[in-house]
Amino acid sequence: MLSKAEAAHYCGMAVKRFETDCPVRPVQYPGGNMRWDTRDLDQWLDGLKDNSDKDDTVESVVARLHRI
């Protein structure tokens, strides 16, 4: 289980980019501490590889540009 900064680093992203782009929901520990599961992050990252060729519609490209 990783903190937000650790999870962003794990994914090779800056924290602000991670906050914007990563759809993985953290797990809330008792006391409010939030942690990201590496298995969930791996699943998301693996899905990016699977969808890289399929998600190039005009709408998806424009949506990605708006997130930058």
C-alpha positions as CSV (number, residue, x, y, z in Angstrom):
1,M,0.0,0.0,0.0
2,L,1.4,3.3,-1.1
3,S,0.9,7.0,-0.2
4,K,-0.2,9.3,-3.0
5,A,3.4,10.5,-3.6
6,E,4.7,6.9,-3.6
7,A,1.9,5.8,-5.9
8,A,2.6,8.6,-8.3
9,H,6.3,7.7,-8.4
10,Y,5.4,4.0,-8.8
11,C,3.4,5.0,-11.9
12,G,6.1,7.3,-13.2
13,M,4.1,10.4,-12.8
14,A,4.2,13.7,-11.0
15,V,1.7,13.9,-8.1
16,K,-0.5,16.5,-9.8
17,R,-0.7,14.4,-13.0
18,F,-1.4,11.3,-10.9
19,E,-4.3,13.1,-9.2
20,T,-5.7,14.1,-12.6
21,D,-5.2,10.9,-14.6
22,C,-5.3,8.0,-12.2
23,P,-8.8,6.5,-11.8
24,V,-7.7,4.0,-9.1
25,R,-9.5,4.6,-5.8
26,P,-7.4,4.6,-2.7
27,V,-8.3,2.5,0.4
28,Q,-9.1,4.6,3.5
29,Y,-7.5,3.3,6.6
30,P,-9.0,3.9,10.1
31,G,-8.1,7.4,11.0
32,G,-8.5,8.7,7.4
33,N,-5.1,7.7,6.0
34,M,-5.4,7.0,2.2
35,R,-3.3,4.3,0.5
36,W,-3.2,3.0,-3.1
37,D,-2.9,-0.8,-3.7
38,T,-0.1,-1.7,-6.1
39,R,-2.2,-4.5,-7.5
40,D,-4.9,-2.0,-8.5
41,L,-2.3,0.4,-10.0
42,D,-0.8,-2.5,-12.0
43,Q,-4.2,-3.4,-13.3
44,W,-4.9,0.2,-14.4
45,L,-1.4,0.5,-16.0
46,D,-1.8,-2.9,-17.8
47,G,-5.1,-1.6,-19.2
48,L,-3.5,1.4,-20.6
49,K,-1.3,-0.9,-22.7
50,D,-4.3,-2.8,-23.9
51,N,-6.2,0.3,-24.9
52,S,-3.5,2.4,-26.5
53,D,-4.4,1.4,-30.0
54,K,-8.2,1.5,-29.5
55,D,-8.8,4.8,-27.8
56,D,-7.7,7.2,-30.6
57,T,-11.1,8.7,-31.6
58,V,-11.2,12.5,-32.1
59,E,-13.3,12.8,-28.9
60,S,-10.8,10.8,-26.8
61,V,-7.8,12.8,-28.1
62,V,-9.6,16.1,-27.3
63,A,-10.5,14.9,-23.8
64,R,-6.9,13.9,-23.1
65,L,-5.7,17.3,-24.3
66,H,-8.1,19.1,-22.0
67,R,-6.5,17.1,-19.0
68,I,-3.0,18.4,-19.8
